[in-house]
Amino acid sequence: MTSNADARSKRTVVTDALRDRQADFEAFVRARVRPQETDDVLQVSALRASELADSLDDPDRVVAGLYRIHRNLVIDVIRRRATERRHVDGVAEVPEQIDPAVEDPCECSVAQAGRLRPSYATILSLVDGEGLAVGEAARRLDVTPNNAAVRLHRARTALRQAMLEHCGVTDPRDCAGCRCVDDACCAA
């Protein structure tokens, strides 16, 4: 009978701490995740708090345990978001079908790529210019394939930004309508 009373006592300690520090936990979560994700994190943390009650050895550590639960759930949300972003980025960069009219890079993208930092210009030249696989480009650059993939992603992002600032477009297929046609600034 002592174990049932002890279990109820532990649940009461956890429930009281969760209720008393509710505003603190909510502020902690809101500062770290999007508003639409906050309620989900708080609800799941309340469910996980019952697990904490089952394993609670020291009632003085209950608040620290509750913060750990909230922190771990926030980390899960951030990781899930990063995974979704990588998936979307990966899907977004793969063309559905290659248009033969755009196999050669436009003069603007070549000119802007040449103005990027050398490591970005080189990876773009190898992968997008010469058509090498990222793994082969990594071998030529003597870097890891992961480093080459990150460098390529950053280089493409920098190229889009440079084209937007200089030409007013971000896609080489739109070069026919960019400012450089009239200015003749990117012509080879």
N, C-alpha and C positions, 0 to 999 in steps of 0.2 A: 504494500500500500504506500510505502514511502516513495517508491519510484514514480507512481502516478502523480503524487503530490509534488514531487521534485520536478517532473516534466512540466506540470502546469505552472509551477513557479518560474521555470526557465522561460516558458512562452510568455508569461506575464512580464518578465523583465525585458524581453526583446520587444514585445508589443508596446510597452510603455516608452521605451527608448525611441522606437520608431515614431510613435505619435508625438512625443515631446520634441524631437529634433526634425520633424517633418519639413519645416520651412528651411532648415539648414541643408537637408538632403536635396530638397527641390532646387535650391539655389545652386548647389554643387553640380547637379545634373544639367540644369538650364545653361550654366556657363560653359558647358562642354559639348552639348549636342544641339541639333536643330530643334526648334519649338515643337514640330510635329512628332519628334522622337521622344520627347521628354516624358509624356504620359506613359508610353510603353515601358520605358526604363523604370519608372517609379512603380508601376504595377508589378513587373517581374521581380523587382527588388523586394517588394512586400511578400511575394511568394517565397523567394529565397530566404527571407528572414526566418521563416518557420524551420528551414533546414539548419540555420544558425542556432536556433533554440535547441534543437536536438543534440547538437555537438558542443554546446556551451559549457565550458569548464570554469571560467572565471567571469562572474557577472560584471566586474569592472572593465572588461574588454569588449562589452557588447557594442558600444558606440564605434569602436575601431573596427569591429567585425562588420557592422552595418555600412560603414564607409568603404570597406574593402569590397563588399557586395556591389555597391553603387559604382565604384571605380571600375570593377571588372566588367560590369554591364556597359558602361560608357565605352570602354576599350573594345568590347564586342561590336558595338554600333559603329565605331570609327573604322574598325577592320572590315566590317561588312560593306560599309560605304566605299572604302578603298577598293575592295574586290569588285564591287559593281562598277566603279569608275574605270578600273582596268579592263573589265569586260566591254564596257561601252566604248572606251578608247580603242580597244583592239578591233571591235566590229566596225567602228566609224572609219578607221584608216584603211580598211580593206575594200577596194572598189568592187562593186557588184560585177561589173564587166569592164574590160579595158577598151577604151575608145581609141581606135587607131589614129584618129586625128590628133591625139594628145600624147603620143608616145614620146615625141621629142619635147624636152622642157622648153618653156617659153623663155625669151631673152630676159624678162624681168626676174623670173625666179633664179636663173643662172647668175645674173648680176647681183641680186640680193644675197644669194647663198655665198658668193665670193666675198661679201662684206662681213659675214659672220665670223666669229672666232675660228681659228684654224681647225680645231678639233671637230667643230660642228660642220664646217665646210667639207672636210675630208670624209666624214661618215656619210654625208649627203651625196657626195660625189661617188663614193663606192657603192652605196646601196641604191640610191635613186638614179644616179647617172649611169653607172656601169651595170646595174642590175644584179649585183652580188647579193647573196643571202647574208643575213646579219652575222651568222656564224663565220662565214668566210671573211667578211669585213673585219670581224674581231681578230681572226688569225693574222690578217695583214697588218692590223694596227697593234698587234701584240697586247690585246686587252681581253678580258673575259667576255663571253657572249652576253652576259647580263649587263656588263658595263657598256657594251656596244649598243644594246637595245635601249638602255636609258639615254645614252648619248644621242642616238637617233631620234628618240621621242623629243628630247629637249631641242635638238637641232631643227626638227620640223616645226615645233612650236615657235622657236625664235624666227624661223623663216616666214611663217605665217604673219607674225607680228611685224617683221621688217617690211614685208610686202604691203601689209595694211597701212603702215605709216608712210611708206614711200609711194606706192602705186595706187592705194585706195581699194585694193582687192586682196583676198587671201587665198584664192584658188588660181593656179596657173591657167586653168581652162577659161577664166574670166579675163585674161589679159587683153583680149581684143577690145574690151571696153575700159581699160585702165587709163590713167592720166599719162602714162609713159608713152603711149602711142602718139599723143600730140606733142609731148615734150621731147621725144626721141632721146631720153636720158639713159635708157637701159639697152639701147641698140648696140650690138657687137661691132 
